[in-house]
Amino acid sequence: MKVLKDSQYDQIPFRLSEMEHRYGKNVHILSDPFLHSHLAKLCSVDTYQPVINELVHTLYSSLLKIVVNQEFPQKRTITQTRMSDSHVEGNFESPIIDPETPIVSVNLARAGTLPSHICYNALNYFMNPKTVRQDHISIARKTNAAQQVTGSEVSGHKIGGTVDQSIVLFPDPMGATGGTIIEAIDLFKKHGNALKYVSLHCIVTPEYLKHVSEAHPDHIVYAIRLDRGLSSEKVLSSVPGTYWNEEKGLNDHHYIVPGGGGFGEILNNAYV
C-alpha cells in the first residue's frame, strides 16, 4: 500500500491564545472573544433556562476542544480514504489525537454534572470509547454560621477504577475557593498515578488559583475568565498575579464577584 507523506503534516501544532498573567505555567486564562461573549450572556441576570443549558453546552464543547488540542498526546496514523480504490495516493499518514489515551471526566455534582456529561459524550466520538469513562463525586461546600466556606465534604462517590496514565478532567464551572477541586484530586490520587489533572472552568478567582496551586502544583487550570472584582484600583490596573496576595474575587460568603451567581443553582433551577 502506497502511503502519501506530506511534510506539512509532519506535525500539527496548536497555538493557545491566552491572557498575560503571573500565576505560573499551569494556569491558562483564555483569550477568546467568542467564549467570553457566551459567558457574559450566561452570567447575565436576564438569562434563564433553557438558554442557560444551551450556553453551557457551547462553552464546554469549546473548552474541551482547546484542552484536547493543548494537553492530549498525538500519534501518527495511516488513513485509507474513500479515494484509495481509484488512486494509490488515496492513503495518507498524519498525526491525530491518540485515541487510546485513557480519559476520565469527573462529574462534581451538582454544578459539574452537565459540563462533565458534555465532555464525556464528546470524547466518545473521537477517542476509543473503551478508554473513556465518567466518574461521579457528590461533593458540597461546608459553611459556618456566617455562611463562609470552611471546606468541602464528599458524601459519596463512584470511581470506576484506576487512573494510572489517565488524563483526569474536572469540568467545573466555578473555581471559587478551590476546596472542591482539592478534595477531588486528593481522592483520585489514591486511585493511581494519573498522567495529568486538568480543570475546565468558566470563571476562577485569584484565591482559587493560590489555594489549588499550593495544594496540587501539578494541577492544570483552564478558565474562560478570571474575576477579581473586589480588588483595589491598583490591583485591577495590574497584570493578574502581580499583587496576587492582594487580589480579591470572593465576597464574605465566598461567592465570585462579578461572577454569575451559583451555577449549581441556576443550572438546576434549584435555589437551595
Protein Blocks (a to p, Z undefined) as FASTA:
>chain_A
ZZdddfklmpccdddddddddebjkbccdddfklmmmmmmmmpmkbccfklmmmmmmmmm
mmmmmmmmmmpccdddddddfklmmpmklpccdddddfkbccddddddfklmmmmmmmmm
mmmmmmcfklgccddddddddddfkopafbdcdfbdcdebdfehiacddddfbackommm
mmmmmmmmmnoccfbdcdddfbdcfklmmmmmmmmmmbccddfbdcffkbcfklmmpceh
klmmlgccbdfkopacebjojfklmmnopaZZ
